[in-house]
Amino acid sequence: MKNLTRTMLVWAVLAGLVISFCKTPTYAEEGSEVEKLIKSLELGKSFNYRNLTIVPIYSTKIDIGIDYATLDEAAKNGYIQIMEVEGGRVPQVKVTNKSGRYIYMMAGEILTGAKQNRLVGKDVLLGPYNKEVIVPVYCVEQGRWSGKSYDFKSEAIAAAPAFRYKAARGASQSMIWEGVAEYSAKLDVHSETGDLTAAYSDSKVSEEADHYVAALQEVIPRLEEDAVGVAVAVGNKIITIDIFENPQLFSKLWPKLLRSYAMEAIATDFNDENADITQEHVKNILNILYQKRYDRRDGIALGTDLSATAGEVTSTGLAYKGRVVHLSAFPNDGARQPVIDKGERTPVIQVE
């Protein structure tokens, strides 16, 4: 009997070892989500309107994964409730997912209402029925602290990449307010409360942005179904790269992203209306991201926050279950280099 018991224990231990060795880890090893993503990317031919240039980014390995609801989609369908934290706190709002969907909130999306308009400070992934998640935000309306409404709503707009860059660098609230004032002055838009959204509702600015949108909005719908992001330049300098987990999430956010790129283009002085960026220059930035090692922290709700601010490029991301939901990159001011020409679709990483 003792021998039988001993034999059973040995087999139980061996079985446990087999299971532990064969089990797939919940999260990939450090940096591997980004490396895996960038290895799959290819770059397309650039599209240009005046001083704004878009380079499409494709993936050769499409895995649909989760069907994320965007902030706008969630707000429209009543999936989400966004409120002031009790008493009101400038850098925080309280968010509840009332649905069984996964909801993705992108850094830079603008929330209006409550005591003052805010800008989402970080990428956030809400799981089904997540309740009262505290989300970091920035105020983009300095002169108001009174309730227009109990809840916030999404205005279907995102701040220009310059503001997302500040957030990625951990800007202070005062730096955001200074940025709003400078941005509004460039656009010759004035608001009694120092409200960033006033630039989007100004008729002259809105009409100008409409020209950019009309010229470039069909870039993504015309492309192959494997488009997952874009590299963006204003004049002869890349201002941002945005890459998403799958084409579905990217296509949902494309209209909002494009208008935000146009808003930065309008606010930027330029002389060359036909400025372009090259595939080679975009590839260089993506190779920098490929080699970076990211700081990893628990996400606000689900997933892992990725950040790398040192060197030539500031990059932030959100990963979930071993895949990058969103990766953004902003060449640091001193590292932004002029570009020369443009080319055809080409792999980002040469894999032997």
C-alpha positions as YAML, in Angstrom:
chain: A
units: angstrom
residues:
- id: 1
  name: MET
  ca: [0.00, 0.00, 0.00]
- id: 2
  name: LYS
  ca: [2.85, 2.33, 0.90]
- id: 3
  name: ASN
  ca: [4.55, 1.60, -2.45]
- id: 4
  name: LEU
  ca: [1.31, 2.34, -4.30]
- id: 5
  name: THR
  ca: [0.87, 5.63, -2.44]
- id: 6
  name: ARG
  ca: [4.51, 6.59, -3.12]
- id: 7
  name: THR
  ca: [4.09, 5.76, -6.83]
- id: 8
  name: MET
  ca: [0.93, 7.86, -7.06]
- id: 9
  name: LEU
  ca: [2.70, 10.83, -5.44]
- id: 10
  name: VAL
  ca: [5.62, 10.56, -7.90]
- id: 11
  name: TRP
  ca: [3.25, 10.54, -10.86]
- id: 12
  name: ALA
  ca: [1.33, 13.52, -9.44]
- id: 13
  name: VAL
  ca: [4.56, 15.52, -9.10]
- id: 14
  name: LEU
  ca: [5.66, 14.61, -12.64]
- id: 15
  name: ALA
  ca: [2.25, 15.55, -14.03]
- id: 16
  name: GLY
  ca: [2.46, 18.90, -12.26]
- id: 17
  name: LEU
  ca: [5.89, 19.55, -13.74]
- id: 18
  name: VAL
  ca: [4.66, 18.73, -17.25]
- id: 19
  name: ILE
  ca: [1.70, 21.09, -16.85]
- id: 20
  name: SER
  ca: [3.89, 23.91, -15.51]
- id: 21
  name: PHE
  ca: [6.41, 23.58, -18.35]
- id: 22
  name: CYS
  ca: [3.71, 23.42, -21.04]
- id: 23
  name: LYS
  ca: [1.54, 26.23, -19.69]
- id: 24
  name: THR
  ca: [1.54, 29.39, -21.83]
- id: 25
  name: PRO
  ca: [2.34, 32.48, -19.74]
- id: 26
  name: THR
  ca: [-0.45, 35.04, -19.34]
- id: 27
  name: TYR
  ca: [1.88, 37.82, -20.49]
- id: 28
  name: ALA
  ca: [4.76, 37.76, -22.93]
- id: 29
  name: GLU
  ca: [8.27, 38.40, -21.71]
- id: 30
  name: GLU
  ca: [9.49, 41.96, -21.39]
- id: 31
  name: GLY
  ca: [9.46, 43.83, -24.68]
- id: 32
  name: SER
  ca: [8.27, 40.86, -26.72]
- id: 33
  name: GLU
  ca: [4.80, 42.27, -27.44]
- id: 34
  name: VAL
  ca: [6.32, 45.29, -29.17]
- id: 35
  name: GLU
  ca: [9.00, 43.23, -30.92]
- id: 36
  name: LYS
  ca: [6.38, 40.79, -32.23]
- id: 37
  name: LEU
  ca: [4.21, 43.65, -33.43]
- id: 38
  name: ILE
  ca: [6.95, 45.53, -35.25]
- id: 39
  name: LYS
  ca: [8.28, 42.40, -36.93]
- id: 40
  name: SER
  ca: [4.90, 42.01, -38.61]
- id: 41
  name: LEU
  ca: [4.72, 45.56, -40.01]
- id: 42
  name: GLU
  ca: [5.07, 46.91, -43.52]
- id: 43
  name: LEU
  ca: [4.93, 50.50, -44.74]
- id: 44
  name: GLY
  ca: [2.86, 51.81, -47.61]
- id: 45
  name: LYS
  ca: [3.09, 54.67, -50.07]
- id: 46
  name: SER
  ca: [2.63, 58.09, -48.48]
- id: 47
  name: PHE
  ca: [-0.37, 60.37, -48.97]
- id: 48
  name: ASN
  ca: [-0.06, 64.12, -48.75]
- id: 49
  name: TYR
  ca: [-2.24, 67.22, -48.46]
- id: 50
  name: ARG
  ca: [-0.49, 70.56, -48.06]
- id: 51
  name: ASN
  ca: [1.81, 70.20, -45.03]
- id: 52
  name: LEU
  ca: [0.27, 66.96, -43.71]
- id: 53
  name: THR
  ca: [1.60, 63.57, -44.82]
- id: 54
  name: ILE
  ca: [0.28, 60.13, -43.88]
- id: 55
  name: VAL
  ca: [2.24, 56.88, -44.28]
- id: 56
  name: PRO
  ca: [0.00, 53.79, -43.85]
- id: 57
  name: ILE
  ca: [1.25, 50.96, -41.67]
- id: 58
  name: TYR
  ca: [0.16, 47.37, -42.37]
- id: 59
  name: SER
  ca: [0.40, 44.12, -40.49]
- id: 60
  name: THR
  ca: [1.23, 40.82, -42.17]
- id: 61
  name: LYS
  ca: [-0.16, 38.88, -39.21]
- id: 62
  name: ILE
  ca: [-3.71, 39.92, -38.49]
- id: 63
  name: ASP
  ca: [-5.24, 38.41, -35.37]
- id: 64
  name: ILE
  ca: [-8.61, 40.04, -34.70]
- id: 65
  name: GLY
  ca: [-8.60, 39.17, -31.01]
- id: 66
  name: ILE
  ca: [-11.04, 41.21, -28.93]
- id: 67
  name: ASP
  ca: [-13.71, 43.36, -30.53]
- id: 68
  name: TYR
  ca: [-13.06, 46.54, -28.54]
- id: 69
  name: ALA
  ca: [-15.71, 49.22, -28.18]
- id: 70
  name: THR
  ca: [-14.22, 52.71, -28.52]
- id: 71
  name: LEU
  ca: [-15.08, 55.55, -26.15]
- id: 72
  name: ASP
  ca: [-17.41, 57.09, -28.73]
- id: 73
  name: GLU
  ca: [-19.10, 53.77, -29.44]
- id: 74
  name: ALA
  ca: [-19.52, 53.12, -25.71]
- id: 75
  name: ALA
  ca: [-20.93, 56.60, -25.07]
- id: 76
  name: LYS
  ca: [-23.38, 56.36, -27.98]
- id: 77
  name: ASN
  ca: [-24.72, 53.00, -26.82]
- id: 78
  name: GLY
  ca: [-24.84, 53.80, -23.10]
- id: 79
  name: TYR
  ca: [-22.11, 51.31, -22.22]
- id: 80
  name: ILE
  ca: [-20.09, 53.77, -20.15]
- id: 81
  name: GLN
  ca: [-20.61, 56.33, -17.42]
- id: 82
  name: ILE
  ca: [-17.95, 58.97, -16.69]
- id: 83
  name: MET
  ca: [-18.33, 61.18, -13.63]
- id: 84
  name: GLU
  ca: [-16.38, 63.52, -11.40]
- id: 85
  name: VAL
  ca: [-14.75, 61.84, -8.44]
- id: 86
  name: GLU
  ca: [-16.69, 62.77, -5.29]
- id: 87
  name: GLY
  ca: [-16.12, 66.47, -4.64]
- id: 88
  name: GLY
  ca: [-14.27, 66.82, -7.93]
- id: 89
  name: ARG
  ca: [-10.54, 66.31, -8.56]
- id: 90
  name: VAL
  ca: [-8.80, 67.97, -11.48]
- id: 91
  name: PRO
  ca: [-6.51, 65.02, -12.39]
- id: 92
  name: GLN
  ca: [-9.07, 62.22, -12.02]
- id: 93
  name: VAL
  ca: [-12.49, 61.06, -13.20]
- id: 94
  name: LYS
  ca: [-14.50, 57.98, -12.28]
- id: 95
  name: VAL
  ca: [-15.49, 55.56, -15.04]
- id: 96
  name: THR
  ca: [-17.88, 52.60, -14.98]
- id: 97
  name: ASN
  ca: [-18.37, 50.07, -17.76]
- id: 98
  name: LYS
  ca: [-22.05, 49.13, -17.64]
- id: 99
  name: SER
  ca: [-21.75, 46.61, -20.47]
- id: 100
  name: GLY
  ca: [-20.31, 43.19, -21.21]
- id: 101
  name: ARG
  ca: [-17.96, 44.73, -23.83]
- id: 102
  name: TYR
  ca: [-14.29, 45.60, -23.53]
- id: 103
  name: ILE
  ca: [-14.01, 49.40, -23.82]
- id: 104
  name: TYR
  ca: [-10.85, 51.14, -25.02]
- id: 105
  name: MET
  ca: [-10.21, 54.78, -24.11]
- id: 106
  name: MET
  ca: [-7.30, 56.36, -25.99]
- id: 107
  name: ALA
  ca: [-4.96, 58.91, -24.42]
- id: 108
  name: GLY
  ca: [-5.84, 62.33, -25.82]
- id: 109
  name: GLU
  ca: [-9.58, 61.79, -26.22]
- id: 110
  name: ILE
  ca: [-11.55, 64.74, -24.88]
- id: 111
  name: LEU
  ca: [-14.34, 64.56, -22.31]
- id: 112
  name: THR
  ca: [-16.70, 67.52, -21.92]
- id: 113
  name: GLY
  ca: [-19.15, 68.56, -19.24]
- id: 114
  name: ALA
  ca: [-19.17, 68.14, -15.45]
- id: 115
  name: LYS
  ca: [-17.02, 70.78, -13.72]
- id: 116
  name: GLN
  ca: [-14.48, 71.26, -16.52]
- id: 117
  name: ASN
  ca: [-13.49, 69.62, -19.79]
- id: 118
  name: ARG
  ca: [-10.77, 66.99, -19.52]
- id: 119
  name: LEU
  ca: [-8.31, 65.09, -21.69]
- id: 120
  name: VAL
  ca: [-7.75, 61.35, -21.08]
- id: 121
  name: GLY
  ca: [-4.19, 61.09, -19.79]
- id: 122
  name: LYS
  ca: [-3.40, 57.44, -20.58]
- id: 123
  name: ASP
  ca: [-4.69, 54.55, -22.66]
- id: 124
  name: VAL
  ca: [-7.27, 52.64, -20.62]
- id: 125
  name: LEU
  ca: [-8.84, 49.23, -21.23]
- id: 126
  name: LEU
  ca: [-12.00, 48.56, -19.24]
- id: 127
  name: GLY
  ca: [-13.12, 45.00, -18.79]
- id: 128
  name: PRO
  ca: [-16.79, 43.96, -18.85]
- id: 129
  name: TYR
  ca: [-18.71, 45.56, -15.98]
- id: 130
  name: ASN
  ca: [-15.63, 47.26, -14.49]
- id: 131
  name: LYS
  ca: [-17.00, 49.62, -11.85]
- id: 132
  name: GLU
  ca: [-15.76, 53.02, -10.68]
- id: 133
  name: VAL
  ca: [-12.29, 52.90, -12.23]
- id: 134
  name: ILE
  ca: [-10.27, 56.03, -11.44]
- id: 135
  name: VAL
  ca: [-8.81, 57.33, -14.71]
- id: 136
  name: PRO
  ca: [-6.05, 59.98, -14.89]
- id: 137
  name: VAL
  ca: [-6.96, 63.07, -16.89]
- id: 138
  name: TYR
  ca: [-5.77, 66.62, -17.58]
- id: 139
  name: CYS
  ca: [-7.92, 69.71, -17.45]
- id: 140
  name: VAL
  ca: [-8.18, 71.52, -20.80]
- id: 141
  name: GLU
  ca: [-10.54, 74.25, -19.58]
- id: 142
  name: GLN
  ca: [-8.73, 76.28, -16.94]
- id: 143
  name: GLY
  ca: [-11.35, 78.96, -16.24]
- id: 144
  name: ARG
  ca: [-14.33, 76.82, -15.20]
- id: 145
  name: TRP
  ca: [-15.04, 74.81, -12.06]
- id: 146
  name: SER
  ca: [-18.79, 74.53, -12.02]
- id: 147
  name: GLY
  ca: [-21.11, 71.77, -13.09]
- id: 148
  name: LYS
  ca: [-22.59, 71.88, -16.57]
- id: 149
  name: SER
  ca: [-23.81, 68.34, -16.01]
- id: 150
  name: TYR
  ca: [-23.36, 65.43, -13.62]
- id: 151
  name: ASP
  ca: [-21.68, 63.22, -16.20]
- id: 152
  name: PHE
  ca: [-19.07, 63.75, -18.87]
- id: 153
  name: LYS
  ca: [-19.71, 63.02, -22.51]
- id: 154
  name: SER
  ca: [-17.42, 62.27, -25.43]
- id: 155
  name: GLU
  ca: [-17.26, 64.98, -28.08]
- id: 156
  name: ALA
  ca: [-15.81, 62.56, -30.66]
- id: 157
  name: ILE
  ca: [-12.62, 64.63, -30.81]
- id: 158
  name: ALA
  ca: [-9.04, 64.01, -29.74]
- id: 159
  name: ALA
  ca: [-6.38, 66.53, -28.86]
- id: 160
  name: ALA
  ca: [-3.62, 67.25, -31.36]
- id: 161
  name: PRO
  ca: [-0.55, 64.97, -31.06]
- id: 162
  name: ALA
  ca: [1.38, 67.75, -29.32]
- id: 163
  name: PHE
  ca: [-0.86, 67.29, -26.27]
- id: 164
  name: ARG
  ca: [-0.57, 63.51, -26.37]
- id: 165
  name: TYR
  ca: [3.21, 63.95, -26.47]
- id: 166
  name: LYS
  ca: [3.06, 66.12, -23.35]
- id: 167
  name: ALA
  ca: [0.93, 63.51, -21.58]
- id: 168
  name: ALA
  ca: [3.33, 60.72, -22.60]
- id: 169
  name: ARG
  ca: [6.19, 62.74, -21.09]
- id: 170
  name: GLY
  ca: [4.30, 63.12, -17.81]
- id: 171
  name: ALA
  ca: [3.59, 66.83, -18.18]
- id: 172
  name: SER
  ca: [2.30, 68.82, -15.23]
- id: 173
  name: GLN
  ca: [-1.17, 70.35, -15.33]
- id: 174
  name: SER
  ca: [0.34, 73.82, -15.68]
- id: 175
  name: MET
  ca: [2.24, 72.66, -18.79]
- id: 176
  name: ILE
  ca: [-1.03, 71.50, -20.35]
- id: 177
  name: TRP
  ca: [-2.67, 74.85, -19.62]
- id: 178
  name: GLU
  ca: [0.30, 76.65, -21.15]
- id: 179
  name: GLY
  ca: [0.01, 74.38, -24.18]
- id: 180
  name: VAL
  ca: [-3.70, 75.20, -24.55]
- id: 181
  name: ALA
  ca: [-2.94, 78.93, -24.41]
- id: 182
  name: GLU
  ca: [-0.14, 78.68, -27.00]
- id: 183
  name: TYR
  ca: [-2.20, 76.45, -29.28]
- id: 184
  name: SER
  ca: [-5.23, 78.75, -29.12]
- id: 185
  name: ALA
  ca: [-3.05, 81.77, -29.89]
- id: 186
  name: LYS
  ca: [-1.60, 80.06, -32.99]
- id: 187
  name: LEU
  ca: [-5.12, 79.38, -34.23]
- id: 188
  name: ASP
  ca: [-6.33, 82.85, -33.20]
- id: 189
  name: VAL
  ca: [-9.11, 81.30, -31.13]
- id: 190
  name: HIS
  ca: [-10.13, 82.79, -27.80]
- id: 191
  name: SER
  ca: [-12.25, 81.28, -25.04]
- id: 192
  name: GLU
  ca: [-13.37, 82.88, -21.78]
- id: 193
  name: THR
  ca: [-12.58, 79.66, -19.92]
- id: 194
  name: GLY
  ca: [-9.37, 78.78, -21.78]
- id: 195
  name: ASP
  ca: [-11.11, 75.79, -23.36]
- id: 196
  name: LEU
  ca: [-9.18, 73.64, -25.84]
- id: 197
  name: THR
  ca: [-12.42, 72.48, -27.47]
- id: 198
  name: ALA
  ca: [-13.13, 76.06, -28.58]
- id: 199
  name: ALA
  ca: [-10.56, 75.52, -31.35]
- id: 200
  name: TYR
  ca: [-12.60, 72.60, -32.70]
- id: 201
  name: SER
  ca: [-15.85, 74.56, -32.73]
- id: 202
  name: ASP
  ca: [-14.39, 77.73, -34.24]
- id: 203
  name: SER
  ca: [-15.94, 78.06, -37.70]
- id: 204
  name: LYS
  ca: [-12.78, 79.24, -39.47]
- id: 205
  name: VAL
  ca: [-10.57, 76.52, -37.95]
- id: 206
  name: SER
  ca: [-13.22, 73.86, -38.46]
- id: 207
  name: GLU
  ca: [-13.57, 74.76, -42.13]
- id: 208
  name: GLU
  ca: [-9.80, 74.57, -42.59]
- id: 209
  name: ALA
  ca: [-9.68, 71.18, -40.86]
- id: 210
  name: ASP
  ca: [-12.50, 69.97, -43.10]
- id: 211
  name: HIS
  ca: [-10.28, 70.51, -46.15]
- id: 212
  name: TYR
  ca: [-7.60, 68.22, -44.71]
- id: 213
  name: VAL
  ca: [-10.16, 65.61, -43.70]
- id: 214
  name: ALA
  ca: [-11.85, 65.66, -47.11]
- id: 215
  name: ALA
  ca: [-8.50, 65.19, -48.85]
- id: 216
  name: LEU
  ca: [-7.24, 62.35, -46.65]
- id: 217
  name: GLN
  ca: [-10.22, 60.62, -45.02]
- id: 218
  name: GLU
  ca: [-10.44, 57.97, -47.74]
- id: 219
  name: VAL
  ca: [-6.77, 57.00, -47.39]
- id: 220
  name: ILE
  ca: [-7.52, 54.18, -44.96]
- id: 221
  name: PRO
  ca: [-10.82, 52.88, -46.46]
- id: 222
  name: ARG
  ca: [-9.07, 52.60, -49.84]
- id: 223
  name: LEU
  ca: [-6.22, 50.58, -48.45]
- id: 224
  name: GLU
  ca: [-5.90, 46.87, -47.92]
- id: 225
  name: GLU
  ca: [-7.76, 45.43, -44.95]
- id: 226
  name: ASP
  ca: [-4.49, 44.87, -43.08]
- id: 227
  name: ALA
  ca: [-3.89, 48.57, -42.25]
- id: 228
  name: VAL
  ca: [-3.33, 48.93, -38.50]
- id: 229
  name: GLY
  ca: [-1.89, 52.43, -38.17]
- id: 230
  name: VAL
  ca: [-0.13, 55.44, -39.62]
- id: 231
  name: ALA
  ca: [2.97, 57.53, -39.36]
- id: 232
  name: VAL
  ca: [2.23, 61.25, -39.54]
- id: 233
  name: ALA
  ca: [4.35, 64.23, -40.52]
- id: 234
  name: VAL
  ca: [3.65, 67.94, -40.50]
- id: 235
  name: GLY
  ca: [5.95, 69.75, -42.87]
- id: 236
  name: ASN
  ca: [9.16, 67.75, -43.02]
- id: 237
  name: LYS
  ca: [9.04, 66.31, -39.49]
- id: 238
  name: ILE
  ca: [7.33, 63.22, -38.14]
- id: 239
  name: ILE
  ca: [5.06, 64.16, -35.25]
- id: 240
  name: THR
  ca: [3.58, 60.80, -34.29]
- id: 241
  name: ILE
  ca: [3.16, 57.12, -35.09]
- id: 242
  name: ASP
  ca: [0.00, 55.29, -34.02]
- id: 243
  name: ILE
  ca: [-0.34, 51.51, -34.34]
- id: 244
  name: PHE
  ca: [-3.27, 49.40, -33.11]
- id: 245
  name: GLU
  ca: [-3.83, 45.72, -32.40]
- id: 246
  name: ASN
  ca: [-6.14, 45.14, -35.34]
- id: 247
  name: PRO
  ca: [-7.62, 46.94, -38.36]
- id: 248
  name: GLN
  ca: [-11.07, 47.10, -36.78]
- id: 249
  name: LEU
  ca: [-9.95, 49.21, -33.81]
- id: 250
  name: PHE
  ca: [-7.81, 51.43, -36.04]
- id: 251
  name: SER
  ca: [-10.60, 52.05, -38.55]
- id: 252
  name: LYS
  ca: [-13.00, 53.04, -35.77]
- id: 253
  name: LEU
  ca: [-10.55, 55.63, -34.45]
- id: 254
  name: TRP
  ca: [-9.31, 56.85, -37.86]
- id: 255
  name: PRO
  ca: [-11.80, 59.75, -38.29]
- id: 256
  name: LYS
  ca: [-10.98, 61.11, -34.82]
- id: 257
  name: LEU
  ca: [-7.25, 60.65, -35.31]
- id: 258
  name: LEU
  ca: [-7.23, 62.28, -38.74]
- id: 259
  name: ARG
  ca: [-8.96, 65.43, -37.50]
- id: 260
  name: SER
  ca: [-6.48, 65.64, -34.60]
- id: 261
  name: TYR
  ca: [-3.58, 65.41, -37.08]
- id: 262
  name: ALA
  ca: [-5.22, 68.12, -39.21]
- id: 263
  name: MET
  ca: [-5.59, 70.36, -36.16]
- id: 264
  name: GLU
  ca: [-1.87, 70.13, -35.50]
- id: 265
  name: ALA
  ca: [-1.06, 70.80, -39.15]
- id: 266
  name: ILE
  ca: [-3.19, 73.95, -39.11]
- id: 267
  name: ALA
  ca: [-1.46, 75.22, -35.97]
- id: 268
  name: THR
  ca: [2.03, 74.67, -37.41]
- id: 269
  name: ASP
  ca: [3.88, 77.28, -39.45]
- id: 270
  name: PHE
  ca: [5.09, 75.89, -42.76]
- id: 271
  name: ASN
  ca: [6.45, 77.01, -46.09]
- id: 272
  name: ASP
  ca: [6.49, 73.81, -48.11]
- id: 273
  name: GLU
  ca: [2.92, 72.72, -48.93]
- id: 274
  name: ASN
  ca: [4.17, 69.51, -50.55]
- id: 275
  name: ALA
  ca: [6.34, 68.24, -47.73]
- id: 276
  name: ASP
  ca: [6.68, 64.45, -47.52]
- id: 277
  name: ILE
  ca: [8.10, 61.81, -45.24]
- id: 278
  name: THR
  ca: [9.90, 58.72, -46.40]
- id: 279
  name: GLN
  ca: [9.35, 55.07, -45.63]
- id: 280
  name: GLU
  ca: [13.00, 54.89, -44.65]
- id: 281
  name: HIS
  ca: [12.63, 57.55, -41.99]
- id: 282
  name: VAL
  ca: [9.54, 55.87, -40.54]
- id: 283
  name: LYS
  ca: [11.39, 52.56, -40.61]
- id: 284
  name: ASN
  ca: [14.24, 54.08, -38.63]
- id: 285
  name: ILE
  ca: [11.88, 55.18, -35.87]
- id: 286
  name: LEU
  ca: [10.17, 51.78, -35.78]
- id: 287
  name: ASN
  ca: [13.55, 50.09, -35.51]
- id: 288
  name: ILE
  ca: [14.30, 52.31, -32.50]
- id: 289
  name: LEU
  ca: [11.02, 51.15, -30.94]
- id: 290
  name: TYR
  ca: [11.92, 47.55, -31.76]
- id: 291
  name: GLN
  ca: [15.16, 47.84, -29.81]
- id: 292
  name: LYS
  ca: [13.75, 49.71, -26.81]
- id: 293
  name: ARG
  ca: [13.04, 48.09, -23.48]
- id: 294
  name: TYR
  ca: [9.86, 49.42, -21.98]
- id: 295
  name: ASP
  ca: [9.03, 50.17, -18.37]
- id: 296
  name: ARG
  ca: [6.05, 48.01, -17.47]
- id: 297
  name: ARG
  ca: [3.34, 48.82, -14.95]
- id: 298
  name: ASP
  ca: [-0.12, 47.53, -14.26]
- id: 299
  name: GLY
  ca: [-2.70, 49.21, -16.45]
- id: 300
  name: ILE
  ca: [-5.34, 51.52, -15.02]
- id: 301
  name: ALA
  ca: [-7.92, 48.72, -15.30]
- id: 302
  name: LEU
  ca: [-6.74, 45.84, -17.51]
- id: 303
  name: GLY
  ca: [-3.44, 45.15, -19.23]
- id: 304
  name: THR
  ca: [0.06, 46.52, -18.90]
- id: 305
  name: ASP
  ca: [1.21, 50.09, -19.47]
- id: 306
  name: LEU
  ca: [4.37, 50.33, -21.57]
- id: 307
  name: SER
  ca: [6.53, 53.45, -21.57]
- id: 308
  name: ALA
  ca: [9.95, 54.47, -22.84]
- id: 309
  name: THR
  ca: [10.82, 58.17, -22.70]
- id: 310
  name: ALA
  ca: [14.61, 58.21, -22.99]
- id: 311
  name: GLY
  ca: [16.55, 58.68, -26.21]
- id: 312
  name: GLU
  ca: [15.34, 59.85, -29.59]
- id: 313
  name: VAL
  ca: [11.73, 58.75, -29.28]
- id: 314
  name: THR
  ca: [9.09, 58.85, -26.54]
- id: 315
  name: SER
  ca: [6.83, 55.83, -26.80]
- id: 316
  name: THR
  ca: [3.86, 54.62, -24.79]
- id: 317
  name: GLY
  ca: [1.63, 51.63, -25.21]
- id: 318
  name: LEU
  ca: [-0.98, 49.38, -23.70]
- id: 319
  name: ALA
  ca: [-0.64, 45.59, -23.90]
- id: 320
  name: TYR
  ca: [-3.19, 42.96, -22.98]
- id: 321
  name: LYS
  ca: [-2.75, 39.19, -22.99]
- id: 322
  name: GLY
  ca: [0.54, 39.36, -24.86]
- id: 323
  name: ARG
  ca: [-0.62, 41.75, -27.60]
- id: 324
  name: VAL
  ca: [-0.21, 45.48, -28.06]
- id: 325
  name: VAL
  ca: [-3.60, 47.19, -28.08]
- id: 326
  name: HIS
  ca: [-2.06, 50.55, -29.02]
- id: 327
  name: LEU
  ca: [1.50, 51.77, -29.49]
- id: 328
  name: SER
  ca: [2.26, 55.44, -29.99]
- id: 329
  name: ALA
  ca: [5.58, 57.12, -30.68]
- id: 330
  name: PHE
  ca: [6.64, 60.76, -30.67]
- id: 331
  name: PRO
  ca: [10.12, 61.76, -31.85]
- id: 332
  name: ASN
  ca: [11.59, 63.99, -29.17]
- id: 333
  name: ASP
  ca: [11.96, 67.61, -30.24]
- id: 334
  name: GLY
  ca: [15.73, 67.50, -30.56]
- id: 335
  name: ALA
  ca: [15.59, 64.22, -32.49]
- id: 336
  name: ARG
  ca: [13.12, 65.22, -35.20]
- id: 337
  name: GLN
  ca: [15.01, 65.10, -38.49]
- id: 338
  name: PRO
  ca: [14.09, 66.39, -41.95]
- id: 339
  name: VAL
  ca: [13.18, 63.78, -44.55]
- id: 340
  name: ILE
  ca: [13.83, 63.51, -48.26]
- id: 341
  name: ASP
  ca: [11.70, 61.33, -50.51]
- id: 342
  name: LYS
  ca: [9.01, 58.64, -50.49]
- id: 343
  name: GLY
  ca: [8.80, 55.05, -51.67]
- id: 344
  name: GLU
  ca: [6.66, 51.96, -51.99]
- id: 345
  name: ARG
  ca: [5.52, 49.38, -49.44]
- id: 346
  name: THR
  ca: [8.45, 47.70, -47.70]
- id: 347
  name: PRO
  ca: [9.00, 45.54, -44.59]
- id: 348
  name: VAL
  ca: [9.99, 47.35, -41.41]
- id: 349
  name: ILE
  ca: [12.21, 44.59, -40.01]
- id: 350
  name: GLN
  ca: [14.32, 42.42, -42.30]
- id: 351
  name: VAL
  ca: [13.96, 38.91, -40.89]
- id: 352
  name: GLU
  ca: [16.54, 36.41, -42.07]
...
